[in-house]
Amino acid sequence: MKKLILVLFLLMSFSLVSALDQSREWNYNVGSNDNHDFGVLNFDSVLLKINTDHDMICRGNEDKNKNYLEMDLFDETGSKTHKKHFVDLLDKTYKYYIKCTNDSNVSLEPSELELIFRINSRVTGQILLSENSPLKAGDIEVTLVTSKIVSQSPVLSYSVDGTSYNPVVLIGSETTWKGYLFLDKDLEEGVLSFKMKAVDLEGREGTEIITGTAFPYDTIKPNLITDIEAVSYQGKIEIEWHLDEDVEEFKIYRSTLQNPGYIDYYKTVDDNDYTDTNVEDGETYYYKIAAVDEAGNEADLSIEVSGISLLEDVKEIEGGLSYELIWKVDNFISEIDNLRDEINLISFSSFNEKEKELFESLKLMDKINSAKNELNSLESSVEKYKSQDLSKSELNQRIESSRVKLEIIEKSVPKNLVIIGEDSRVESFDEEFIIKGLNTINNFLTEKEIEKSIKQTLKLIEENNLRMESVFYEIEVIYLDGLKKKFFIVNRNLNSELEKSSDSYFMEIIPSKIVEDGNIVVKNLDYDFISENIITFGSDSKNIFYYVEGISDLEDLKGIEAGFVFVFEEELNSGNSITGFSIFEGSNGKYTWIIILIFVMSVMAYFIYSRMNNFSDDYFRILNKVNGSMNLLNKKEIDKSKKIYFEVKDIYRNLKSNEKQNVYKKIEALYNDIAIVEIEKGLEELKKTKDKKLLEKLKKMYGNLSIIHKNKISVLFEKIRSEVENEK
């Protein structure tokens, strides 16, 4: 409102500054009967100023030769300047007679001054609106009433900011003209002002608007009412709400069906409570409230509440909630039902084939179905509150906690998917990529192994006519709560007929920019991150699908390199290796194969046992990743090993309790092994630098090791620690 007042003040100031001088002045000569003709005046109000040589009292009248004492006193007199105001003058000739004297007894009749002026005012206008101020958004009828008959349609324009003006098309005749304007709902608060031009029958233009120059408007809706409750009594339902905002009135909407809308208007009240006695016993009524401000802006409908007109013989349920609290549970259940209805209304009929395919590939339908299941579970839990003996505060706490869950469910429901951008290409399986991929997978390959790997890779590509068609999408997913999320999708279709092989992979090399800025989520089941920017997929893959969150440009996806590699590794002569790593060194060939056989049989037995116990895919992913991380650690690739360890930690949180028990020791052992390598590197540096801060850091890392792992490194640690601490 302060903004409105300021704008109105500025408009009024402008009007005052730009007003015409409507005063006329003349000198009164004592002892001389004189006259003066002011000529034609273009306005209907005049301020007459008479000057005298010394202090006098002036009177005036339209009748000539009237006795001084019978004349009307000037509005301001008694000094040397005397003022008389004339308003609402008609278009005609006026004669006004003036007498002034300083003789209090008026022993002698003063001389008379005759003034003549003819009024022929320019046309003026009055603005009338179909709505009262402050105005709200929508169509407004404007009526312009001119003071005279005009020779042509007047020109009327309006402004909502006081600077730019828009025309109003007028239709009418003589002195009455009508038109319409539209106030947009996004204007918020301000002042609607007008300008006019009208030409009278003499061809003279008038621009003055006498009344209706400016009208305040307010298109801001009041806030939504969220603090509302309904309490059920015998034969009545009491509704009470709170809104920390000044409003004119409240509209009540009521229905015997859930989710009443504007069509269910019931009552308008001035206060923030209402007792509904027009109810039938045993019937449930649903209510929503909307505030209405002075401008007539109506708020969005409040959250829904409901009440039951209780029967006379209804008693409280023994051991459960009182009927005075049951309504709270029913109200919240209606909120759950409303969200369920919104989810059920989600339609994919407007989706094209690509949008449907992406929606399914992102498993967004799973989120919708999951939300429905969660709503059913939440409703079942809330329904049980009715049978519990809870106080009002306890019930409120539980409902608020449930409402938080409801909001989380709402945020998880996707309702629409829009493709913003799309690009595609066919990948080329060139030798440069193969070499890069081989060095990434195994940087210990010999030149001979690399040469054979390249030959075998190109042979497999040619024999199987491998082809990879890549499509990149930038999409936007709109969720039920209105939130919008961008996803950048990589979808690669493979015509491969290759079978599963441990020696060959489809591979993605991700640019560091995507790794640093984005979060990569892979939807394939058979994949592995062998480093932070390298993903491998099984050779039997028919499609590669993943998306990235956090980046901003579709062009970033096209920087991802994709291809196929076969890794050839020579067999070790000793015959005692598994996947390139020696085990049980010192055993002869005979016992080695026996040990290997026992090891393989143990692994198979453990695998069968795990599957029989219904372990999840994440469980087996952890086992594979832990083994992979151990292998990398043995190769001294500490950074890659740590990367996998942190991935394992994230997956571990989603495991079932029995799965966590089974893999915990393996993960703990991996952590300790990584920590030992880190400590050993730190001790080497400590020997050189004697850095006390580094020593404290290593002490903490050493202290977190298990007893078994401490024993592995204790001699070295204590030796170097003692040297650093005792050095002066």
Beta strands, then each sheet from edge to edge (+ up, - down):
strand 1: 23-27
strand 2: 34-41
strand 3: 46-51
strand 4: 57-61
strand 5: 72-73
strand 6: 81-86
strand 7: 93-101
strand 8: 113-119
strand 9: 125-129
strand 10: 138-146
strand 11: 155-159
strand 12: 166-168
strand 13: 171-173
strand 14: 176-183
strand 15: 189-199
strand 16: 205-206
strand 17: 209-211
strand 18: 214-218
strand 19: 227-233
strand 20: 236-242
strand 21: 249-255
strand 22: 265-269
strand 23: 273-276
strand 24: 284-292
strand 25: 305-308
strand 26: 414-426
strand 27: 468-479
strand 28: 484-494
strand 29: 504-509
strand 30: 519-522
strand 31: 527-531
strand 32: 534-538
strand 33: 543-549
strand 34: 561-566
strand 35: 577-578
strand 36: 581-582
sheet 1: 1+ 3+ 6-
sheet 2: 2+ 8+ 7- 4+ 5-
sheet 3: 13+ 14- 10+ 9- 17-
sheet 4: 12+ 11- 15+ 16-
sheet 5: 12+ 11- 15+ 18-
sheet 6: 19+ 20- 23+
sheet 7: 22+ 21- 24+ 25-
sheet 8: 26+ 27- 28+ 33- 30+
sheet 9: 31+ 32- 29+ 34-
sheet 10: 35+ 36-
end
